[in-house]
Amino acid sequence: MQKMSNMTKIQRVWCVIFLCFFLWVPLHFMGTSFVIFFLFLFLLLKMVGRPDRRYFIWGLFGAAFLLRVLVCIKLEPPILSDFQTLLEASVRFADGDWSFNVDEYFKLWPYQIGFVFVQGLFLKILNSVFFLKLINCLVTAGICVLIYQISQNFVKETYARTVAVLYAVLPFPVTYVTVLSNQHLATFLIYFAIYILVSKNAERKETGRYVVAGGMIAVSNVIRPEGIVPVFAIVLFLLLTVSRQKIKKTIINILAVSGSYFVLFALIGNLFIATGLSPEGLTNPAPHWKFVCGLNYESSGMYAKSDVWLQEDGREEEAREIIKERILDAPEKISELFMDKMEIFWMDPSFEWTLECLPDDNAQEKGEESQEDPVLEWLEDYETYTRLTIYILVVAGVFFSMLMRQKYNDKILIFINLVFITFGVYLLIEIQTRYVYFIQIATFILAGPGIQTLEKMYKKYIAQLADKKGERKHENTSSIYRDPLL
């Protein structure tokens, strides 16, 4: 465990603001069934056990990897939409054909070529879709280990193991390895970068760690362009923890993480241009598109075909006008839109690209409409209520283990910032159910202090009951020997 810091007033206010916003997630969706998951959680605490730490890490990695491989063998969802386009381009790149970069899709979204490049490199090793899925299994099993390693810095061993095991068996990330998404490797790199900053030896060569972390996030941004979120979260953490004694050091660290991120990403983008792999680099020519979709009331902030024409070149001004109209002309709809987006983003089971897109062969043979699979229904309930439980634990952890205590490991603010920034950003931009993948990991890490706090409160309550019972027993025993004349 790292050295604990005193919580300053500004940090306390920041945590209160975070709770005021994020508390809406569990409150909006709270139901009676989540109690079952609290019971399951405490049962899991007893089952995690205390094997040697090294054996636990390898056991966690091996079990998570094996579970995901078995899912990949059993589950073969069709490769659709953008995933199909990116796979076809990756195959062409692996074969030495770079002509895909003139396709209309990559002219519109040149930043996607970064993932094509990485996926194409894997295909050069072994030209197999299943091999790409095995890479996903390895990477996501590594994420489970990172959750454990990171959580160790904030909670005791048992609770770090608990959140890691809970995440390892969560249906959405387990089944999502079958999808050739750019989220898997990018997410691993981001959390590995953060692990470098929060690990037990983080005080050693601190500035160098910020340089390395910024560089790793830049590489993740090449694969999937969301690196600005963790960089902003880290910079915000440094600003929230600055003191008069650390002003110079804080400025250096801010420059280290942001400088290495922007410089390395710019260098890689220019390298793509110089080699001809991506004539436009790794840019996003239509950043307004995300806001146009995100503020579409009819589609609840999701992809809308009616807005596709705004992707075209030269439509930026029209897009800005539509964004203004949707914000200013119907302000009464904003709260309803935000509630819809919050439900879709945070609570939808996210099986759209995996389980939900599988054909129902029996129904097709009978000429009937597909019926709800009871297994799928159970998995959806499990996913939903596990998420709800985790969100409640996030609130409990931030409130009881931070706001109600004087000392805490201030680096947990990085994960609060990640969740808070993501919460706000996706209220404004386009959402898809699968976008929760990245931030879901931060919520599990933040749930660790919640589990630890509730466990302590439970043990304290049991101890108080035992003390009261002992006192009553002592009083009753004493009365037997009391002098009857008194």
C-alpha angles and dihedrals in degrees: 000000000000126000111285121237132209113251112243124215093254091050090049091050090048091053091049091051090049091052092048089059105033093043087074090071099064094031092054094052104030114136137163096260094069088076088073089059093052088055090047089050094055090045089054090054088062093046098049091074127182111276119158110295093237092051091048092054093050091042092051093047093045095046093046092047094047093048091052094046090052089051090051090051093048100036122057110169116185117263104242144169117350092358090061093047092049093047093051090049091048091052090051091049091050088053091052095256112132096171091105089083090076093056114116092245094058093042087058096041108024092163088072089071088077091067091042088056094051095043089046091055090056090049090053087062094048123354098220134117090213089056089056089052090051088055087053090051092052093046095047092046085054089053089057089055091047090054089055095044093047094044091054088071092061107030140026122280096262094054093045088054092047097056091044092052092044091054093044091062098037106127100225100056090037094055095035091072086079089067118083093228128159088225099080103066094031091054092048091053092049095052092042088055091051091046088058088057098046101036119120093261094047092122090065112089088350098173091048089054090054090051091051092045092051090049093050091049089050090056089048088052090057088059097040123004102232099096093112089071097062092039091054090046091053094046090048089051090054091050093048092051099042119124134179090262093051103041095109093042091048093051091050092050092048090052090045097054098037094039095051090046098051097036096049093044090050091049092051091047091051090048090056089051094046094051092046092238090121116011090194095045116222097317132138108227094185109044089150090066093076091055094045091056094038092058096044106121095194094057094037090240095307130118111306125193089205089068098047093100089065090068090073122105115270094025095105095104093048090048091053091051091051091049090052091048093051092050101040106029096053108025090153089066094054096082091047091049092049091051091050092048092047091053094047096044102040104028111028109108089234098222092133094114098036124028099011095055095054113111119244099231095186092053092047092052090053093044091240133132115265113267126216108273109231090219091052090047091052092048091050091052091046092050094046097048094042089055091048091051091049092050091051089049089051090056092044092048096049092044102042103028097040114020094038094045131067097214130047141140101274094204088079084078087078090067093043088053092049092054094041095049092045091047091055099039095053092051086067107032134055116292135204125183092243093058089081088073095089099046096039088078092057091052091055091051090049090048090064095077088046092056091045093049095047091047090053091048090049092050091047090051092050090048091051091050090050091050093050091047090050092050092051091047090050091050092050092047092049092052091060091063096040116124105257090215093061 
